[in-house]
């Protein structure tokens, strides 16, 4: 059974192994034991902190296989980005210019460097080992974060956003980077991405062009991939749109990947989360049958989320599967958070 829990110090080796499996591009999970150790320490302090409003907290989860104890995935939440270091993106602007002699109208797009997401909550660091990409594992890894937002809303901003990896070719080359970034940084896309992932974003502030860029001046291949997700990110985009996220009109400054956003209170899983009392614990039907939901232990710092078949007893509470209750560390009388793992589709 797969479940999510806060990262621990002894997860370093497992997270480093996962970072080597990403194939690059996941800047928040860099292949550096030193950086990962710092992020684990940051996350542990964040989960334990007494927080009244979002700040520089970073909540990083490990996905553990209860049968083996192996860490097979990870996902995270940045409580408020752009407060300690700028969080840059390119805002897509539309400009219409008109002439009367001769009669002509030209519609143009501009890229404006902005820090619009300063203070927003970012979801990121989502990665599941390929051997475990089956069933609802990916959905659990992604959606479990929304239960924490529902259970502890003061820790998160009103706006939640996600940066999606942009399109690159089979050689890892980004046409967008070649058209803009290389001219100002003098380095390959992979190296700039690596430096950013290590937490060094000051060089972006120092070197990025501050004036708007007309997209019509870019090569056609660069224009074509502005806002286009990487092929490997299609699943992440689907999960985001199911939750109510939409393209916010901004793209990543390195690879032009789209930025998705949603009001926290309007995220589907946040709205669907309920606080329920554990009425009983029993051996229920198989995990993939019956009423299967995400269930979280409503406590910090050990915020855990698992799939569980449950039986609803109305005002009396819910019956949890015994194995799930043991993983969560809850017993009869405790309060838990529950939310659907699959969104029901309405019939036309």
Helices and strands as residue ranges (DSSP letters): E 2-6, G 9-11, H 12-19, H 33-48, E 58-65, E 71-78, E 89-100, E 103-114, E 121-128, G 130-132, H 137-151, G 153-155, E 159-163, H 175-176, I 177-181, H 182-185, H 189-197, H 202-207, E 213-214, G 215-217, H 220-224, G 231-233, H 234-242, E 246-251, E 258-263, G 264-266, H 268-272, E 274-282, E 292-297, E 305-312, G 314-316, E 318-321, H 322-328, E 335-340
